[in-house]
Amino acid sequence: MNGAGRAGLFTARTGIGVPLLTDLYGKPWRPWLLFGGRRLQQTPFPPFGVLQLAPRSAFFVGAGQLDGSGNDTLSIPIPSSPALIGETFYLQAFIGPPWKLTNVEPVTLSGF
């Protein structure tokens, strides 16, 4: 995906013990920050957009830089704990400058 005109993220379906691949896109060479959360809460955050993660449940996941095509992929390790099957969390990135909040991606862990 070439995200030269917009910023966002996409995740592939994953299960316990399988890394979650998260694709980020936006303008080339821009830095990004990725956050996760257990709950959603829409909070206007001008001029950056809408923070969709509940601030009290949010946590830092990772950071990096988009490549010359405006893409990057982060591999997030998922533990092999059966207690995680069916659990859902949410991801949202902050990409810039100009800094913008992306869409939110829900992630529900399966047992495969």
LOBA-92322 format. One line per 2 residues: number of its first residue (from 0); for each residue z, x, y of N, C-alpha, C. Coordinates in nm, 3 decimals. Layout:
% residues N
NUM = Z,X,Y,Z,X,Y,Z,X,Y  ...
% end
This chain:
% residues 112
0 = 0.000,0.083,-0.118,0.000,0.000,0.000,0.000,0.087,0.124  -0.090,0.066,0.212,-0.087,0.138,0.339,-0.023,0.047,0.442
2 = 0.091,0.089,0.493,0.166,0.006,0.585,0.153,0.049,0.729  0.034,0.094,0.768,0.017,0.149,0.902,0.055,0.050,1.011
4 = 0.039,-0.082,0.986,0.069,-0.179,1.090,0.199,-0.251,1.074  0.270,-0.229,0.963,0.395,-0.300,0.940,0.486,-0.215,0.852
6 = 0.608,-0.261,0.835,0.703,-0.189,0.752,0.764,-0.286,0.652  0.794,-0.236,0.534,0.854,-0.323,0.434,0.890,-0.248,0.309
8 = 0.934,-0.324,0.208,0.966,-0.264,0.081,0.936,-0.362,-0.031  0.919,-0.306,-0.150,0.889,-0.383,-0.269,0.957,-0.315,-0.386
10 = 1.015,-0.394,-0.476,1.079,-0.337,-0.595,1.015,-0.395,-0.720  1.012,-0.315,-0.824,0.965,-0.361,-0.954,1.083,-0.418,-1.031
12 = 1.056,-0.508,-1.124,1.161,-0.566,-1.208,1.224,-0.453,-1.290  1.354,-0.459,-1.308,1.422,-0.354,-1.384,1.536,-0.413,-1.466
14 = 1.586,-0.333,-1.555,1.699,-0.371,-1.637,1.802,-0.261,-1.641  1.908,-0.285,-1.715,2.013,-0.185,-1.724,1.958,-0.060,-1.793
16 = 1.999,0.056,-1.747,1.956,0.183,-1.803,1.815,0.225,-1.764  1.748,0.147,-1.679,1.611,0.177,-1.637,1.612,0.198,-1.485
18 = 1.558,0.309,-1.435,1.557,0.329,-1.290,1.481,0.218,-1.217  1.534,0.179,-1.104,1.470,0.081,-1.016,1.378,0.157,-0.922
20 = 1.248,0.127,-0.926,1.153,0.191,-0.836,1.133,0.104,-0.713  1.163,0.161,-0.598,1.154,0.089,-0.471,1.048,0.155,-0.385
22 = 0.943,0.081,-0.354,0.834,0.130,-0.270,0.859,0.089,-0.126  0.853,0.186,-0.036,0.869,0.160,0.107,0.738,0.191,0.176
24 = 0.705,0.115,0.278,0.581,0.140,0.351,0.599,0.111,0.499  0.519,0.179,0.580,0.522,0.165,0.725,0.426,0.265,0.786
26 = 0.449,0.303,0.909,0.364,0.401,0.976,0.386,0.539,0.914  0.279,0.617,0.899,0.292,0.749,0.836,0.398,0.838,0.901
28 = 0.464,0.914,0.817,0.561,1.018,0.853,0.689,0.965,0.916  0.713,0.835,0.910,0.834,0.778,0.970,0.952,0.792,0.873
30 = 1.072,0.819,0.926,1.191,0.822,0.841,1.234,0.680,0.804  1.309,0.670,0.695,1.361,0.540,0.653,1.503,0.555,0.600
32 = 1.575,0.446,0.610,1.710,0.433,0.555,1.710,0.307,0.470  1.767,0.314,0.350,1.771,0.198,0.262,1.915,0.157,0.238
34 = 1.940,0.027,0.251,2.074,-0.029,0.231,2.068,-0.137,0.124  2.178,-0.156,0.057,2.192,-0.262,-0.041,2.308,-0.350,-0.005
36 = 2.315,-0.466,-0.069,2.426,-0.557,-0.045,2.437,-0.658,-0.157  2.554,-0.716,-0.171,2.578,-0.817,-0.275,2.557,-0.959,-0.224
38 = 2.555,-0.974,-0.092,2.541,-1.108,-0.033,2.443,-1.102,0.082  2.387,-1.218,0.114,2.296,-1.231,0.227,2.364,-1.303,0.343
40 = 2.330,-1.261,0.462,2.379,-1.326,0.584,2.284,-1.287,0.695  2.214,-1.381,0.753,2.117,-1.348,0.858,2.189,-1.326,0.990
42 = 2.172,-1.205,1.044,2.233,-1.168,1.170,2.126,-1.109,1.261  2.091,-1.176,1.372,1.994,-1.117,1.466,2.044,-0.981,1.512
44 = 1.954,-0.884,1.514,1.989,-0.747,1.549,1.882,-0.693,1.643  1.871,-0.755,1.765,1.765,-0.715,1.858,1.782,-0.571,1.903
46 = 1.676,-0.499,1.923,1.535,-0.534,1.910,1.478,-0.499,1.772  1.563,-0.480,1.672,1.520,-0.428,1.543,1.477,-0.534,1.442
48 = 1.510,-0.658,1.468,1.477,-0.766,1.376,1.602,-0.839,1.332  1.600,-0.888,1.209,1.713,-0.964,1.154,1.773,-0.886,1.038
50 = 1.902,-0.854,1.052,1.975,-0.794,0.942,2.005,-0.907,0.845  1.958,-0.895,0.722,1.974,-1.003,0.626,2.083,-0.977,0.522
52 = 2.137,-0.856,0.521,2.248,-0.823,0.432,2.379,-0.857,0.501  2.472,-0.915,0.428,2.605,-0.940,0.484,2.670,-0.805,0.513
54 = 2.705,-0.777,0.639,2.757,-0.644,0.675,2.874,-0.597,0.590  2.963,-0.686,0.551,3.081,-0.643,0.474,3.049,-0.607,0.330
56 = 2.931,-0.651,0.282,2.895,-0.616,0.144,2.788,-0.506,0.140  2.744,-0.460,0.257,2.634,-0.363,0.263,2.682,-0.222,0.227
58 = 2.589,-0.146,0.165,2.618,-0.007,0.130,2.490,0.075,0.144  2.507,0.204,0.171,2.395,0.296,0.187,2.339,0.332,0.050
60 = 2.205,0.329,0.036,2.141,0.362,-0.091,2.070,0.497,-0.083  1.996,0.521,0.023,1.923,0.646,0.033,1.843,0.656,0.161
62 = 1.783,0.773,0.182,1.703,0.799,0.302,1.588,0.890,0.264  1.484,0.887,0.345,1.369,0.973,0.321,1.269,0.961,0.432
64 = 1.147,1.002,0.402,1.040,0.998,0.500,0.912,0.948,0.432  0.841,0.859,0.500,0.713,0.812,0.449,0.613,0.926,0.451
66 = 0.516,0.924,0.361,0.415,1.030,0.357,0.303,1.001,0.456  0.198,1.082,0.452,0.086,1.069,0.545,0.009,0.939,0.530
68 = 0.027,0.870,0.418,-0.035,0.738,0.398,0.059,0.624,0.435  0.182,0.657,0.474,0.280,0.555,0.512,0.353,0.496,0.394
70 = 0.366,0.572,0.285,0.431,0.522,0.164,0.536,0.620,0.113  0.634,0.567,0.041,0.731,0.649,-0.030,0.789,0.563,-0.142
72 = 0.838,0.628,-0.247,0.902,0.558,-0.358,1.036,0.623,-0.385  1.138,0.540,-0.395,1.272,0.587,-0.428,1.307,0.535,-0.567
74 = 1.351,0.624,-0.653,1.397,0.586,-0.787,1.549,0.577,-0.783  1.600,0.458,-0.811,1.745,0.433,-0.806,1.795,0.420,-0.949
76 = 1.882,0.511,-0.995,1.932,0.500,-1.132,2.019,0.374,-1.150  2.000,0.304,-1.260,2.079,0.186,-1.294,2.159,0.219,-1.421
78 = 2.291,0.207,-1.417,2.372,0.238,-1.536,2.337,0.148,-1.655  2.369,0.195,-1.774,2.343,0.120,-1.898,2.460,0.030,-1.937
80 = 2.521,-0.035,-1.842,2.636,-0.119,-1.869,2.593,-0.264,-1.891  2.621,-0.322,-2.009,2.586,-0.462,-2.034,2.651,-0.558,-1.934
82 = 2.760,-0.517,-1.872,2.827,-0.602,-1.773,2.738,-0.629,-1.652  2.634,-0.547,-1.632,2.545,-0.563,-1.517,2.432,-0.663,-1.542
84 = 2.411,-0.706,-1.666,2.302,-0.799,-1.696,2.323,-0.929,-1.618  2.220,-0.969,-1.546,2.225,-1.091,-1.466,2.278,-1.072,-1.326
86 = 2.330,-0.954,-1.295,2.381,-0.928,-1.161,2.265,-0.917,-1.062  2.285,-0.969,-0.943,2.183,-0.963,-0.838,2.239,-0.889,-0.718
88 = 2.157,-0.801,-0.662,2.188,-0.739,-0.534,2.061,-0.738,-0.451  2.073,-0.702,-0.326,1.962,-0.711,-0.231,1.943,-0.577,-0.162
90 = 1.817,-0.547,-0.131,1.782,-0.424,-0.060,1.710,-0.457,0.070  1.741,-0.381,0.174,1.672,-0.393,0.303,1.665,-0.253,0.364
92 = 1.548,-0.221,0.420,1.528,-0.088,0.479,1.521,-0.097,0.631  1.542,0.018,0.692,1.534,0.037,0.836,1.435,0.152,0.853
94 = 1.315,0.123,0.907,1.208,0.221,0.915,1.167,0.239,1.060  1.146,0.365,1.103,1.105,0.385,1.241,1.083,0.532,1.271
96 = 1.071,0.567,1.394,1.063,0.482,1.512,0.923,0.424,1.533  0.906,0.318,1.603,1.015,0.233,1.652,1.087,0.168,1.534
98 = 1.218,0.170,1.537,1.301,0.123,1.426,1.289,-0.027,1.409  1.260,-0.068,1.284,1.249,-0.208,1.249,1.315,-0.232,1.114
100 = 1.379,-0.347,1.101,1.433,-0.389,0.972,1.321,-0.453,0.891  1.319,-0.427,0.762,1.215,-0.479,0.675,1.258,-0.613,0.615
102 = 1.173,-0.662,0.527,1.207,-0.776,0.443,1.321,-0.739,0.350  1.378,-0.839,0.287,1.483,-0.817,0.186,1.421,-0.837,0.049
104 = 1.458,-0.750,-0.044,1.412,-0.761,-0.182,1.532,-0.791,-0.272  1.531,-0.906,-0.340,1.636,-0.933,-0.437,1.610,-0.858,-0.568
106 = 1.713,-0.808,-0.630,1.701,-0.736,-0.757,1.801,-0.798,-0.854  1.751,-0.858,-0.962,1.836,-0.912,-1.067,1.813,-0.828,-1.192
108 = 1.921,-0.774,-1.245,1.911,-0.683,-1.360,1.901,-0.760,-1.491  1.806,-0.718,-1.573,1.788,-0.780,-1.704,1.845,-0.688,-1.812
110 = 1.838,-0.734,-1.936,1.896,-0.657,-2.046,1.797,-0.576,-2.126  1.673,-0.557,-2.075,1.577,-0.480,-2.156,1.598,-0.334,-2.136
% end
